[in-house]
Amino acid sequence: WDSESHARELAVESWDDLATSLRGTVEWAPPRPQIIFTPHPAPDRRTLMSKQNYRCAGCGMQVAQQYANKFRYCEYLGRYFCTGCHTNQLAVIPGRIIQKWDFTRCAVSIFSYRLLDQMASDPLFNINDLNASLYKIRVLDKTRVYRLQLHYLKDFLTTCRFAIEQVASVQAFLEVTPPYFLAEPHVYSLQDLVQVKMGELSENLKDLVQMSLFHVKDCVLCQGRGYMCEVCKMPEVIFPWQLTKVHRCPICGNCFHMSCFTTQTQCGRCSRQHTRRKNSILTVD
């Protein structure tokens, strides 16, 4: 179990009302809500209609072969529908975005249009797992960096009494932002991805990060919560959101200069915590 899988389960449960009440037959089954991560190949009408037994994928209505050209193709489900179940509504297709960064609005069935609209705000797409090469797209990679920086900045801003007045707009954003947005910087909803494409999300996050950094730089409390590199012991205060400069211990969160930390470096804080636990066990015994 993980939060991403749980989010998908909750999303699918919330789409149950989309499922048709029609019962399937041996030759036809009604469409069910599903998340499709890959685009379909170019459709071959004759082959697909034959596989569908010349029935509409939405209602099961069957037509003679000579009328098969009247059916309309749904780019999301990859099936043909009658004109009653497909009115040429347009929507972005998740698989096209994930695989090709293609936001072309394509014709989909009524069922798919409602499904895509209902899933729009659900955090279903982990870019790092589905297609990490998308991070070659600059605006998407910048968004990832800003989200990760805000994830670390949030811990400082939400516990700093001076931040309440000085960066109220940032705190307001943090309060209304869904937990996944900062905790899982690779995870996006369809809505998020569209905003990234339009450039809106990256610019908004950039402003929030800059305001937060200005506050931390001049705040005595936030500066006091920074880290000193235990390897070089330089007096410079470092922070976990300095992603190109700082290595953060994945266990305890302690920070080091990236240039100082190697695979052989031991985290001093982890070592101290281990020693304390060991001593407490010996004391109890």
Rosetta silent file (secondary structure, phi, psi, omega in degrees, C-alpha in Angstrom):
SEQUENCE: WDSESHARELAVESWDDLATSLRGTVEWAPPRPQIIFTPHPAPDRRTLMSKQNYRCAGCGMQVAQQYANKFRYCEYLGRYFCTGCHTNQLAVIPGRIIQKWDFTRCAVSIFSYRLLDQMASDPLFNINDLNASLYKIRVLDKTRVYRLQLHYLKDFLTTCRFAIEQVASVQAFLEVTPPYFLAEPHVYSLQDLVQVKMGELSENLKDLVQMSLFHVKDCVLCQGRGYMCEVCKMPEVIFPWQLTKVHRCPICGNCFHMSCFTTQTQCGRCSRQHTRRKNSILTVD
SCORE:     score description
SCORE:     0.000 S_00000001
   1 L     0.000  139.046  170.464    0.000    0.000    0.000 S_00000001
   2 L  -146.785  166.858 -173.942    1.124    3.563   -0.704 S_00000001
   3 H   -62.145  -34.071 -179.204   -0.584    6.935   -0.817 S_00000001
   4 H   -67.062  -45.697  178.460   -0.573    7.007   -4.636 S_00000001
   5 H   -63.213  -40.106 -179.950   -2.291    3.609   -4.946 S_00000001
   6 H   -62.958  -41.067  179.108   -4.750    4.608   -2.245 S_00000001
   7 H   -61.133  -40.049  179.157   -5.572    7.812   -4.131 S_00000001
   8 H   -66.118  -40.932  178.805   -6.310    5.772   -7.254 S_00000001
   9 H   -62.037  -44.535  179.497   -8.561    3.406   -5.327 S_00000001
  10 H   -63.431  -39.836 -179.509  -10.499    6.302   -3.826 S_00000001
  11 H   -63.300  -47.379 -179.759  -10.804    7.944   -7.242 S_00000001
  12 H   -61.897  -39.170  177.411  -12.166    4.787   -8.887 S_00000001
  13 H   -61.625  -38.763 -177.996  -14.650    4.362   -6.034 S_00000001
  14 H   -71.883  -14.191  179.403  -15.855    7.936   -6.545 S_00000001
  15 L   -92.314    2.669 -174.685  -16.509    7.184  -10.236 S_00000001
  16 H   -56.661  -30.945 -178.099  -18.941    4.352   -9.473 S_00000001
  17 H   -70.065  -11.853  177.769  -21.917    6.546  -10.325 S_00000001
  18 H   -80.323  -23.621 -177.023  -20.620    6.724  -13.906 S_00000001
  19 L   -62.424  132.454 -179.057  -20.992    2.994  -14.405 S_00000001
  20 L   -69.854  150.299  179.365  -23.999    2.231  -16.555 S_00000001
  21 L   -84.909   -3.551  178.916  -26.881    0.257  -15.093 S_00000001
  22 L   -67.262  142.645  176.234  -27.114   -1.756  -18.325 S_00000001
  23 L   -93.280  142.639  179.455  -26.260   -5.423  -18.054 S_00000001
  24 L   -78.654  172.733  176.281  -23.803   -6.952  -20.450 S_00000001
  25 L  -128.307 -175.262  177.340  -24.334  -10.010  -22.625 S_00000001
  26 L   -63.156  -32.583 -175.210  -22.048  -12.675  -24.020 S_00000001
  27 L   -95.789  -11.834 -174.157  -21.349  -10.409  -27.024 S_00000001
  28 L  -153.097  141.197  175.833  -21.186   -7.019  -25.292 S_00000001
  29 L  -129.940  138.146 -179.075  -20.209   -5.475  -21.953 S_00000001
  30 L   -68.120  155.163  179.168  -20.913   -1.859  -20.903 S_00000001
  31 L   -67.080  146.675  177.895  -17.966    0.500  -20.358 S_00000001
  32 L  -123.289  150.517  178.278  -16.544    0.751  -16.847 S_00000001
  33 L   -60.061  131.845  179.115  -14.517    3.561  -15.263 S_00000001
  34 L  -155.950  153.684  177.511  -10.799    2.952  -15.761 S_00000001
  35 L   -99.457  120.941 -178.987   -7.514    4.864  -15.897 S_00000001
  36 L  -111.388  118.467 -172.372   -5.739    4.428  -19.246 S_00000001
  37 L   -96.344   -9.769 -176.989   -2.088    5.535  -19.211 S_00000001
  38 L  -124.718  146.370  178.590   -1.098    4.829  -22.820 S_00000001
  39 L   -73.507  154.082  177.974   -2.503    6.127  -26.120 S_00000001
  40 L   -84.325  152.107  174.134   -4.227    3.721  -28.487 S_00000001
  41 L   -67.416  164.690  178.701   -2.774    2.909  -31.920 S_00000001
  42 L   -55.281  131.668 -174.181   -4.484    4.427  -34.945 S_00000001
  43 L   -72.713  142.850  170.260   -7.895    2.742  -35.220 S_00000001
  44 L  -109.041  104.195 -172.127   -8.801    0.273  -37.958 S_00000001
  45 H   -55.039  -47.294 -175.890  -12.573    0.666  -38.167 S_00000001
  46 H   -62.273  -44.486 -178.946  -13.287   -2.696  -39.811 S_00000001
  47 H   -65.864  -46.345 -177.714  -11.154   -4.665  -37.323 S_00000001
  48 H   -67.220  -42.879  179.860  -12.436   -2.853  -34.229 S_00000001
  49 H   -63.515  -36.085  176.984  -16.081   -2.971  -35.259 S_00000001
  50 H   -64.369  -43.534  178.011  -15.722   -6.687  -35.925 S_00000001
  51 H   -62.467  -31.980  179.820  -14.244   -7.193  -32.434 S_00000001
  52 L   -84.995    5.446 -177.682  -17.184   -5.225  -31.018 S_00000001
  53 L    56.868   32.667  179.903  -19.593   -7.490  -32.940 S_00000001
  54 L    56.025   35.277  177.323  -20.822   -4.336  -34.664 S_00000001
  55 E  -113.380  148.965  174.174  -22.259   -3.119  -31.375 S_00000001
  56 L   -67.266  132.065 -179.524  -21.946    0.292  -29.783 S_00000001
  57 L   -67.431  -17.913 -177.552  -19.447    0.133  -26.916 S_00000001
  58 L   -91.009  -44.352 -175.473  -21.748    2.393  -24.893 S_00000001
  59 L  -119.826  -11.307  177.700  -25.243    0.948  -25.191 S_00000001
  60 L    87.755    2.223 -179.986  -24.763   -2.339  -27.057 S_00000001
  61 L   -62.383  133.060 -178.316  -26.894   -1.357  -30.041 S_00000001
  62 E  -103.544  142.713  179.095  -25.994   -3.532  -33.046 S_00000001
  63 L  -127.889  160.027  174.798  -25.894   -2.316  -36.654 S_00000001
  64 L   -71.204  154.370 -175.018  -25.458   -3.952  -40.017 S_00000001
  65 H   -55.327  -36.075 -176.440  -21.933   -3.821  -41.443 S_00000001
  66 H   -68.298  -13.827  179.011  -22.885   -1.249  -44.096 S_00000001
  67 H  -104.341    6.690 -177.236  -23.783    1.260  -41.344 S_00000001
  68 H   -62.483  -26.547 -178.577  -20.587    0.775  -39.316 S_00000001
  69 H   -71.069   -8.748  177.798  -19.149    3.996  -40.770 S_00000001
  70 H   -80.702  -18.562 -178.552  -21.759    5.970  -38.831 S_00000001
  71 L   -73.647  154.156 -176.869  -20.144    5.023  -35.513 S_00000001
  72 E  -115.120  142.046 -176.633  -17.690    7.414  -33.867 S_00000001
  73 E   -87.365  134.815  176.204  -14.320    6.547  -32.352 S_00000001
  74 E   -98.405  116.133 -176.202  -13.564    7.398  -28.719 S_00000001
  75 L   -68.763  -21.764 -179.740   -9.882    8.368  -28.343 S_00000001
  76 L   -82.817  -52.485 -177.271   -9.885    7.590  -24.611 S_00000001
  77 L   -84.693  -17.271  179.398  -11.453    4.106  -24.520 S_00000001
  78 L    70.927   34.430  179.295  -10.303    3.131  -28.014 S_00000001
  79 E  -135.816  166.600  178.686  -13.734    1.863  -29.073 S_00000001
  80 E   -98.403  142.705 -178.106  -16.537    2.853  -31.422 S_00000001
  81 E  -129.966  154.864  175.327  -19.826    4.317  -30.198 S_00000001
  82 L   -73.253  167.717 -177.100  -23.146    5.161  -31.794 S_00000001
  83 L   -69.331  -17.092  175.785  -24.069    8.838  -32.305 S_00000001
  84 L   -76.771  -29.583 -179.034  -26.343    8.665  -29.272 S_00000001
  85 L   -99.566   -4.995 -177.767  -23.411    7.691  -27.022 S_00000001
  86 L  -142.237  107.380 -177.010  -20.808    9.860  -28.771 S_00000001
  87 L  -108.606   23.302  177.670  -21.612   13.499  -29.584 S_00000001
  88 L    64.331   33.297  172.358  -18.058   14.540  -30.535 S_00000001
  89 E   -69.221  147.881 -175.261  -17.254   16.180  -27.203 S_00000001
  90 E  -109.064  140.783  178.840  -13.563   17.092  -26.946 S_00000001
  91 E  -153.810  153.796  172.774  -11.145   16.314  -24.103 S_00000001
  92 E   -73.193  148.410 -175.808   -7.410   15.969  -23.473 S_00000001
  93 L  -108.297  119.071 -177.746   -6.281   12.329  -23.365 S_00000001
  94 H   -51.372  -44.863 -178.252   -4.086   11.258  -20.384 S_00000001
  95 H   -60.924  -37.301  178.628   -2.115    8.694  -22.412 S_00000001
  96 H   -68.176  -37.551  178.842   -1.185   11.289  -25.034 S_00000001
  97 H   -68.125  -48.452 -175.787   -0.001   13.688  -22.342 S_00000001
  98 H   -65.478  -39.054 -174.970    2.013   11.064  -20.439 S_00000001
  99 H   -93.237  -28.739 -172.716    3.678    9.543  -23.495 S_00000001
 100 H  -129.492   -1.101 -173.176    3.947   12.481  -25.912 S_00000001
 101 L    52.244   43.226 -177.377    3.245   15.675  -23.914 S_00000001
 102 L  -108.745  115.853 -176.947    0.388   16.130  -26.396 S_00000001
 103 L  -104.811   21.427  177.797   -2.557   18.189  -25.112 S_00000001
 104 L   -60.241  131.890  177.475   -4.631   18.022  -28.287 S_00000001
 105 E   -82.720  123.909 -173.900   -8.322   17.842  -27.439 S_00000001
 106 E  -115.485  159.208  179.452   -9.770   14.747  -29.090 S_00000001
 107 E   -72.153  130.232  179.803  -13.268   13.446  -29.685 S_00000001
 108 E  -134.904  162.356  178.215  -14.506   11.134  -26.927 S_00000001
 109 L   -70.216  165.334  177.741  -17.736    9.395  -25.994 S_00000001
 110 H   -60.069  -41.824  179.675  -20.175   10.910  -23.502 S_00000001
 111 H   -60.136  -47.465 -178.291  -19.111    8.269  -20.965 S_00000001
 112 H   -67.220  -37.558 -179.751  -15.400    9.098  -21.381 S_00000001
 113 H   -62.415  -43.733  179.040  -16.023   12.847  -21.288 S_00000001
 114 H   -66.779  -40.287  179.921  -17.820   12.540  -17.952 S_00000001
 115 H   -63.690  -47.888 -179.304  -15.140   10.199  -16.601 S_00000001
 116 H   -64.309  -35.904  177.947  -12.261   12.489  -17.617 S_00000001
 117 H   -66.580  -39.509 -177.966  -14.076   15.488  -16.163 S_00000001
 118 H   -73.757  -29.536 -179.439  -14.634   13.673  -12.876 S_00000001
 119 H   -88.728   -2.950 -170.259  -11.006   12.468  -12.589 S_00000001
 120 L   -53.513  -36.846 -176.078   -9.544   15.871  -13.539 S_00000001
 121 L  -100.664    4.411 -178.819   -8.502   16.826   -9.998 S_00000001
 122 L   -83.441  133.228 -178.672   -7.507   13.331   -8.798 S_00000001
 123 L   -77.860   84.498 -170.283   -3.729   12.763   -8.230 S_00000001
 124 L  -109.956  -13.373 -167.230   -3.373    9.751  -10.523 S_00000001
 125 E  -118.859  105.465  176.386   -0.263   10.303  -12.615 S_00000001
 126 E   -89.895  102.262 -174.728    3.236    9.714  -11.244 S_00000001
 127 H   -60.302  -39.064 -178.192    5.427   11.147  -14.003 S_00000001
 128 H   -62.453  -35.214  179.940    8.598    9.584  -12.616 S_00000001
 129 H   -83.366  -40.030 -172.228    7.059    6.091  -12.826 S_00000001
 130 H   -81.945  -38.719  179.474    5.044    6.481  -16.021 S_00000001
 131 H  -168.422   81.529 -176.072    7.507    8.386  -18.203 S_00000001
 132 H   -62.647  -21.770 -179.310   10.485   10.040  -16.478 S_00000001
 133 H   -65.728  -14.245  177.192   11.800   11.292  -19.841 S_00000001
 134 H   -64.086  -20.536 -179.947    9.078   13.960  -19.714 S_00000001
 135 H   -69.958   -4.948  171.413   11.312   15.830  -17.282 S_00000001
 136 H   -69.306  -19.330  176.775   13.365   16.843  -20.311 S_00000001
 137 L   -77.888  116.114 -168.173   10.532   19.335  -20.794 S_00000001
 138 H   -56.630  -45.458 -175.448   11.843   22.363  -18.959 S_00000001
 139 H   -64.940  -31.887  178.466    8.569   23.711  -17.585 S_00000001
 140 H   -73.207  -40.923  179.150    7.686   20.333  -16.064 S_00000001
 141 H   -67.285  -38.598  176.855   11.088   19.896  -14.447 S_00000001
 142 H   -62.048  -39.768  179.013   10.957   23.441  -13.045 S_00000001
 143 H   -63.044  -42.100  178.050    7.553   22.665  -11.554 S_00000001
 144 H   -59.564  -44.866 -179.119    8.963   19.535   -9.893 S_00000001
 145 H   -63.037  -45.763 -179.573   11.813   21.544   -8.354 S_00000001
 146 H   -63.289  -39.153  178.956    9.492   24.265   -7.039 S_00000001
 147 H   -64.608  -41.442  179.435    7.156   21.685   -5.533 S_00000001
 148 H   -66.788  -40.656  178.223   10.032   19.944   -3.767 S_00000001
 149 H   -62.482  -42.959  179.337   11.387   23.253   -2.455 S_00000001
 150 H   -66.453  -31.136  176.567    7.956   24.201   -1.099 S_00000001
 151 H   -58.172  -45.514  179.609    7.710   20.785    0.542 S_00000001
 152 H   -75.610  -38.339 -179.984   10.767   21.603    2.660 S_00000001
 153 H   -65.096  -31.950 -178.253    9.878   25.272    3.126 S_00000001
 154 H   -56.214  -41.774 -178.859    6.434   24.333    4.422 S_00000001
 155 H   -61.154  -31.168  179.081    7.916   22.819    7.600 S_00000001
 156 H   -79.840  -47.776 -172.986    9.595   26.145    8.373 S_00000001
 157 H   -68.970  -35.196 -177.137    6.772   28.498    7.426 S_00000001
 158 L   -77.145  -10.314  179.263    3.960   26.667    9.202 S_00000001
 159 L  -116.992    7.257 -179.270    5.832   26.737   12.531 S_00000001
 160 L  -101.921  119.998 -177.200    7.251   30.264   12.359 S_00000001
 161 L   -69.563  -23.751  178.109    5.197   32.885   14.201 S_00000001
 162 L   -76.744  -24.374 -176.320    6.765   35.688   12.136 S_00000001
 163 H   -70.920  -23.554 -176.539    5.723   34.048    8.864 S_00000001
 164 H   -55.770  -42.001 -179.831    2.013   34.477    9.633 S_00000001
 165 H   -91.870  -37.489 -172.059    2.150   38.181    8.736 S_00000001
 166 H   -74.448  -37.101  179.549    5.175   38.322    6.474 S_00000001
 167 L  -128.614   52.049 -177.946    4.245   35.564    3.998 S_00000001
 168 H   -59.740  -36.198 -178.737    0.497   35.244    4.567 S_00000001
 169 H   -65.746  -36.066  177.817   -0.126   34.550    0.853 S_00000001
 170 H   -68.668  -45.034  179.681    2.256   31.577    0.953 S_00000001
 171 H   -62.604  -37.841  178.464    0.661   30.197    4.105 S_00000001
 172 H   -61.876  -41.488  177.915   -2.796   30.593    2.560 S_00000001
 173 H   -62.931  -45.160 -178.427   -1.629   28.559   -0.445 S_00000001
 174 H   -62.747  -34.007 -177.784   -0.152   25.845    1.794 S_00000001
 175 H   -70.798  -33.444 -176.610   -3.378   25.560    3.768 S_00000001
 176 H   -97.756   -6.577 -178.484   -5.602   24.925    0.741 S_00000001
 177 L   -77.461  131.560  176.893   -3.141   22.799   -1.242 S_00000001
 178 L   -57.632  143.249 -176.273   -3.914   19.043   -1.282 S_00000001
 179 H   -52.883  -37.732 -176.621   -1.294   17.065    0.718 S_00000001
 180 H   -61.529  -29.813 -170.370   -0.034   15.145   -2.328 S_00000001
 181 H   -62.507  -35.145  179.429    1.003   18.326   -4.118 S_00000001
 182 H  -101.234  -31.667 -177.137    3.936   19.024   -1.820 S_00000001
 183 H   -76.331  -28.559 -176.671    4.558   15.566   -0.344 S_00000001
 184 L  -129.282   81.821 -172.210    4.778   13.786   -3.723 S_00000001
 185 L   -64.730  -10.072  178.609    6.380   16.139   -6.272 S_00000001
 186 L   -93.820   -9.799 -173.015    6.159   13.586   -9.102 S_00000001
 187 E   -95.909  132.835 -177.019    2.397   13.066   -8.783 S_00000001
 188 E  -133.691  153.699  166.501   -0.040   15.136  -10.864 S_00000001
 189 L   -96.443  169.045  176.314   -3.712   15.358  -11.642 S_00000001
 190 H   -59.392  -41.707  179.351   -4.912   16.043  -15.192 S_00000001
 191 H   -59.290  -43.782  177.962   -5.767   19.553  -14.061 S_00000001
 192 H   -59.259  -46.756 -176.138   -2.222   20.057  -12.751 S_00000001
 193 H   -63.434  -38.821  177.102   -0.674   18.897  -16.028 S_00000001
 194 H   -63.685  -40.768  179.089   -2.826   21.277  -18.079 S_00000001
 195 H   -67.474  -34.192  175.039   -1.753   24.151  -15.810 S_00000001
 196 H   -63.741  -47.752 -179.122    1.894   23.126  -16.237 S_00000001
 197 H   -57.507  -40.145 -178.202    1.497   23.143  -20.019 S_00000001
 198 H   -76.289  -11.419  178.995   -0.047   26.622  -19.928 S_00000001
 199 L    87.030   -3.440 -176.289    2.854   27.864  -17.786 S_00000001
 200 H   -69.192  -46.711 -173.572    0.549   29.019  -14.988 S_00000001
 201 H   -64.224  -45.459 -178.933    1.585   26.518  -12.330 S_00000001
 202 H   -60.726  -44.068 -178.523    5.326   27.028  -12.701 S_00000001
 203 H   -67.071  -40.960  178.664    5.062   30.824  -12.470 S_00000001
 204 H   -63.112  -44.512 -179.155    2.763   30.700   -9.426 S_00000001
 205 H   -66.675  -38.311  178.882    5.070   28.278   -7.613 S_00000001
 206 H   -58.425  -45.067  179.411    8.132   30.337   -8.524 S_00000001
 207 H   -63.249  -41.879 -179.750    6.613   33.417   -6.864 S_00000001
 208 H   -64.827  -41.552  179.209    5.695   31.435   -3.741 S_00000001
 209 H   -64.197  -45.043 -179.062    9.196   29.956   -3.463 S_00000001
 210 H   -62.123  -43.639  178.565   10.841   33.367   -3.871 S_00000001
 211 H   -62.286  -40.001 -179.644    8.628   34.963   -1.202 S_00000001
 212 H   -65.866  -42.416 -179.623    9.373   32.068    1.145 S_00000001
 213 H   -65.511  -38.420  177.174   13.134   32.308    0.581 S_00000001
 214 H   -61.305  -41.111  179.508   13.118   36.044    1.253 S_00000001
 215 H   -64.258  -49.231 -177.148   11.375   35.402    4.561 S_00000001
 216 H   -60.575  -40.020 -177.829   13.766   32.639    5.653 S_00000001
 217 H   -58.709  -37.326 -175.086   16.819   34.734    4.722 S_00000001
 218 H  -104.810    3.654 -175.979   15.808   37.557    7.096 S_00000001
 219 L   -98.526  122.971 -179.925   14.051   35.540    9.799 S_00000001
 220 H   -62.822  -41.471 -178.100   16.008   34.823   12.982 S_00000001
 221 H   -65.252  -46.484 -178.287   13.781   31.872   13.898 S_00000001
 222 H   -68.043  -38.498  177.718   14.027   30.186   10.482 S_00000001
 223 H   -62.892  -35.519  179.485   17.780   30.794   10.263 S_00000001
 224 H   -68.130  -16.902  179.137   18.111   29.146   13.671 S_00000001
 225 L   -95.915    2.748  178.300   16.495   26.012   12.285 S_00000001
 226 L   -72.983 -175.680 -174.994   19.027   25.675    9.464 S_00000001
 227 E  -121.603  152.346  170.202   21.870   23.138    9.370 S_00000001
 228 L  -110.476  134.621  178.697   25.647   23.195    9.622 S_00000001
 229 L   -67.661  120.050 -177.681   27.571   20.689    7.509 S_00000001
 230 L   -79.755   -4.485  179.025   29.136   18.233    9.971 S_00000001
 231 L   -86.564  -55.326 -178.046   31.770   17.174    7.437 S_00000001
 232 L   -92.307  -17.748  178.187   33.509   20.496    6.712 S_00000001
 233 L    58.471   27.190  175.431   32.117   22.279    9.809 S_00000001
 234 L   -69.742  149.608 -176.966   31.938   25.592    7.938 S_00000001
 235 L   -74.869   -3.174 -179.041   29.767   28.209    9.700 S_00000001
 236 L   -63.806  133.478  176.508   27.515   28.596    6.647 S_00000001
 237 L   -85.574  128.829 -179.542   23.838   27.785    7.342 S_00000001
 238 E  -120.621  160.549 -174.526   22.389   25.377    4.771 S_00000001
 239 L  -137.072  153.614 -176.294   18.834   24.220    4.058 S_00000001
 240 L   -66.186  -21.137 -179.757   17.184   21.147    2.464 S_00000001
 241 L   -82.779    0.134  174.485   15.576   23.161   -0.355 S_00000001
 242 L   -84.915   73.725 -165.967   19.008   24.048   -1.772 S_00000001
 243 L   -63.163  -30.326 -178.482   18.671   21.068   -4.092 S_00000001
 244 L   -90.925   -2.682 -173.591   21.808   21.613   -6.201 S_00000001
 245 L  -121.612  -24.591 -169.255   24.007   22.332   -3.210 S_00000001
 246 E  -120.794  137.116  170.724   22.795   20.199   -0.309 S_00000001
 247 E  -100.698  129.892 -178.957   22.549   16.457    0.363 S_00000001
 248 E  -109.381  128.499  178.532   19.787   15.542    2.803 S_00000001
 249 L   -62.789  123.895 -177.490   19.987   12.361    4.884 S_00000001
 250 L   -70.390  -13.354 -177.542   16.962   10.250    3.861 S_00000001
 251 L   -92.375  -54.283 -174.999   16.700    8.806    7.386 S_00000001
 252 L  -109.216  -12.518  178.874   16.936   11.754    9.780 S_00000001
 253 L    88.636    1.627  178.844   16.827   14.780    7.444 S_00000001
 254 L   -62.527  149.084 -175.118   20.247   16.145    8.444 S_00000001
 255 E  -116.021  144.714  178.647   21.903   18.274    5.730 S_00000001
 256 E  -135.736  158.127  168.894   25.439   18.325    4.308 S_00000001
 257 E   -62.958  136.572  179.248   27.164   20.124    1.479 S_00000001
 258 L   -61.869  -33.754 -179.309   26.765   17.914   -1.568 S_00000001
 259 L   -72.827  -19.943 -179.788   30.472   18.385   -2.304 S_00000001
 260 L   -89.875  -29.748 -172.115   31.367   17.133    1.200 S_00000001
 261 L   -86.618  130.404  175.200   29.108   14.091    1.316 S_00000001
 262 L  -125.478  175.536  179.251   30.237   10.786   -0.245 S_00000001
 263 L   -65.218  -19.073  179.401   28.876    7.233   -0.139 S_00000001
 264 L   -90.895   -9.676 -177.961   31.357    6.558    2.672 S_00000001
 265 L   -69.930  132.318  175.175   30.204    9.528    4.763 S_00000001
 266 L   -96.973  138.058  177.751   28.339    8.597    7.932 S_00000001
 267 L   -75.293  120.133 -178.283   25.544   10.850    9.115 S_00000001
 268 H   -61.039  -40.384 -178.887   26.573   12.181   12.529 S_00000001
 269 H   -65.460  -43.280  178.167   23.003   12.616   13.722 S_00000001
 270 H   -61.235  -40.763  179.945   22.043    9.041   12.778 S_00000001
 271 H   -63.521  -42.149  179.406   25.173    7.750   14.567 S_00000001
 272 H   -66.071  -41.164  179.050   24.301    9.710   17.716 S_00000001
 273 H   -64.749  -39.802  178.638   20.715    8.518   17.675 S_00000001
 274 H   -63.432  -42.907  179.629   21.875    4.922   17.226 S_00000001
 275 H   -63.403  -42.882  179.568   24.301    5.268   20.163 S_00000001
 276 H   -62.542  -42.869  179.013   21.577    6.736   22.401 S_00000001
 277 H   -63.291  -42.532 -179.311   19.177    3.903   21.556 S_00000001
 278 H   -63.053  -42.903  179.757   21.889    1.322   22.202 S_00000001
 279 H   -66.822  -37.064 -179.687   22.780    2.919   25.564 S_00000001
 280 H   -67.264  -33.880  177.742   19.143    3.125   26.629 S_00000001
 281 H   -68.346  -42.231  179.478   18.717   -0.603   25.936 S_00000001
 282 H   -64.904  -36.849  179.631   21.846   -1.399   27.968 S_00000001
 283 H   -65.688  -42.226  178.809   20.585    0.809   30.811 S_00000001
 284 H   -63.363  -42.848  179.744   17.223   -0.990   30.877 S_00000001
 285 L   -65.175    0.000    0.000   18.937   -4.370   30.913 S_00000001
